[in-house]
Amino acid sequence: MKQKKKQEKEMEDLRSELRKYRRQGIELFLDGESSTPKEIARACVIAEDGTYMRDYAGEGGEIKRINFEFVEDK
């Protein structure tokens, strides 16, 4: 039960962070596809056999896009 609450908190924290980025006009992508904060947070929290790595893309010193790419555990 504690694990589920921890996952829910992690997911909500990440969703909140990603919503802030989106309000700033930063595009969000999950495995190369345009995505929502909810979809990304869910994928990150339930990922098995790996994790999602953030890749920040910018222009002129500003973040314009964040890509979440799955990286398999070896």
C-alpha positions in Angstrom: 0.0 0.0 0.0 2.8 2.4 0.8 4.4 1.8 -2.6 1.2 2.8 -4.3 1.0 6.0 -2.4 4.6 6.8 -3.2 4.0 6.2 -6.9 0.9 8.4 -6.9 2.9 11.2 -5.2 5.8 10.8 -7.7 3.3 10.9 -10.6 1.5 14.0 -9.3 4.8 15.8 -8.6 6.1 15.1 -12.1 2.7 16.1 -13.7 2.8 19.4 -11.8 6.4 20.1 -12.9 5.5 19.3 -16.6 2.4 21.5 -16.5 4.7 24.4 -15.5 7.0 23.7 -18.4 4.0 23.5 -20.8 2.6 26.9 -19.6 6.0 28.3 -20.4 5.6 27.1 -24.0 8.0 24.2 -23.7 7.0 21.2 -25.9 6.9 17.8 -24.3 7.7 14.5 -26.1 7.6 10.9 -25.0 9.7 8.5 -27.1 9.6 10.9 -30.0 5.9 11.7 -30.0 4.2 14.8 -28.7 2.7 14.0 -25.3 0.9 15.4 -22.3 2.1 15.8 -18.7 -0.3 13.0 -17.6 1.0 10.5 -20.2 4.6 11.2 -19.4 4.2 11.1 -15.7 2.4 7.8 -15.9 5.0 6.2 -18.2 7.9 7.4 -16.0 6.3 6.0 -12.8 5.3 2.6 -14.1 8.3 2.0 -16.3 9.6 -1.6 -15.9 13.0 -2.9 -17.1 14.3 0.6 -17.5 13.7 4.3 -16.9 13.0 7.5 -18.8 15.8 9.9 -19.4 15.2 13.6 -20.1 16.8 15.2 -23.1 16.5 19.0 -23.0 16.6 20.8 -26.4 17.1 24.5 -26.5 17.7 27.5 -28.6 19.4 30.8 -27.6 19.9 29.6 -24.1 16.3 28.7 -23.5 14.7 25.3 -23.2 12.2 24.8 -26.1 11.5 21.0 -25.8 11.9 18.2 -23.4 12.1 14.6 -24.7 11.6 11.7 -22.4 13.3 8.6 -23.9 13.1 5.1 -22.5 16.4 3.6 -21.5 16.6 -0.1 -20.8 18.3 -1.5 -17.8 21.0 -4.0 -18.7 
